[in-house]
Amino acid sequence: MGLAVKGVSASGIGWKLGIRPGAQILSVNGERVRDEIDFRFLVASTPVRVRLWEEGKGEREIRVRRVEGEAWGLEFEPFPVRSCPNRCLFCFVDQLPPGLRPSLYFKDEDYRLSFLHGNYITLTNLGREDWNRIVRQRLSPLYISVHATDPDVRRFLLGNPQAPDIMEQLQRLARARIEMHLQVVICPGLNDGSILLKTIRDLSSLRPYARSLSLVPVGLTSHREGLFPLSPLKKDEAADLVEISERYRRIFRKDGGSSFLYLADEIYLLAESPFPPPLAYDGYPQLENGVGLARRFLSAFARRERMLPGAVEGERHFLVVTGESAFPILRSVADRLNEIRNLRLEVRPLANSLFGNSVTVAGLMSGRDLLSCLREWRGPGEVLVPESALRYRGDAFLDGLSLPEISRLLGRKIHAVRDKDVSHFLRLLLRKGEA
C-alpha cells in the first residue's frame, strides 16, 4: 500500500504527530513514497504534508513545519533488494561453503543500498528511471566496484558481456555532481600491471567527484570447485602495489590535495611494509572496506599510551582472539599493555577452517573455530573477540553460533570489542566489572 513504519522513536517528531508502528506512509506533498530514500528526499522541504493510512483509522493527512535538523525518528520496513546480474570471477558468494543461512547466498546489486549503507555496486542494472532518480534526488555518495576501466577486461571480470562502459557511467555521475568512492579488486594476472595503471589514471581524471579509490586483494576461499582459476596476491605483488600507491599518492596530493588512492591493510601486511601516516588516509573514507583500520587503531592507541596506568587493581587476565592478518598489530599493542602490573594479555590468531587458511581477516571468523580455540585454551580470565565477526543479529557469527551460546558452553565471559574503538578495548581491559 505504502511505506510501512516499523518503529518510531519517542524523541522524534513522528511520535509527537501520532505516527505509530504499522502506519503506512502513502505520500508526501502529493508525491507517492516508494521507500526510505523517497521519504528523506520529500520531507527535506517545509512545510510538509504527509498522508498516511493507519489500522482502524483509515487515511489522514499531517501538516507540519519542521525545524531544520529535527529528526522524524521513523524506522521503515526494508524494501525488496535487487539482485546482481553479474557472474564475477571472484564473487565471494560463489565461494561460500554449504549450510550457511540462506540470506548469505543472495547477491545484491542495489544503488539504494549503496547510498544508504555504502554497499558496493557495479552500475550494471540501472534503467533510465534509476538514473533520473539518482540525479534528481542527488543520491551521493555512491560506492562503486570498477575493477578495470578497460571495457573488455571489466566485462570478463564481471562475467557480464553486456556490462556498460564504466567510464561513460562514471562521467555521467560526475557531470551530475554525484560523489563516488571506488574500488578495484586486484586479481593477479588479470587487472594488475598496465591495466591497473590505466584504471588509476582514468579514475583520477574524475576528481573531485571521484573522492577515493581503494585497491583490495582478491579474496579466495577453499570452496572454489568449478570456478575460474584465480591466484592470491603474493608478497612481491603486494610490494609492487605499495610502490605504485606511494608514487601516485605524492602526485595526487600535490595536484589535488588528497591521496585519492588507498590500499587495503592486507596489502601492507602481506608486503611487510609500514602503514602510511594518518594524514595520508584523509579522514579514512573507505574504512568499512578494510582501508586504514590498522593505522587508525595504532594511532589512537599511541595517543592514549601516555595515559595508561602503571598498574591495575587485582590480577586481570585476557585472551584476545583475532584473524591471522590482525595478529601482528594486536601483538605489538599487547606487548606494551603487558608492561602494566597485574595485567596479562595474550593474543591468538585464529585459523579459518570455514573458508580456508587463505582467509585471514577477523571479520570472517567462525563461531566453530572460536569454540575449538577456547576449548584448547587453559588460561584464566576473559576473552575478547572482534565485533565485526558478529554479522547476524548482532551476536552471531556467520556459521550461526552466537557469542552467548559459546560463553554458556564454556562458562567463560566473552566480550565483543568494537574494532574501530580503542577506548572500548582499553575500558574492557582496565576497568573492574563489565565495561
Buried (B, 14 or more C-beta within 10 A) or exposed (E): EBBBBEEBEEEBBBBBBEBEEBBBBBBBEEEEBEBBBBBBBBBEEEEBBBBBBBEEEEEEEBEBEBEEEEEBBBBBBEBEEBEBBBEBBBBBEBBBBEEBEEEBEEBBBBBBBBBBEBBBBBBBBBEEEBBEBBBEBEBBBBBBBBBBBBBEBBBBBBBBEEBBEBBEBBBBBBEBEBBBBBBBBBBBEBBBEEBBEBBBEBBBEBBEBBBBBBBBBBBBBBBBEEBBEBEEBEEEBBBBBBEBBBEBBEEBBEEEEBBBBBBBBBBBBBBEBEBBEBEBBBEBBBBBBBBBBBBBBBBBBEEEEEEBEEEBEEEBEBBBBBBBBBBEBBBEBBEEBEEBEEBBBBBBBBBBBBBBEEBBBBBBBBBBBBBBBBEEBEEEBBBBBBBBBBBBEEEBBBBBBBBEBBBEEBEBEBBBBEBBEBEBBBEBBBEEEEB
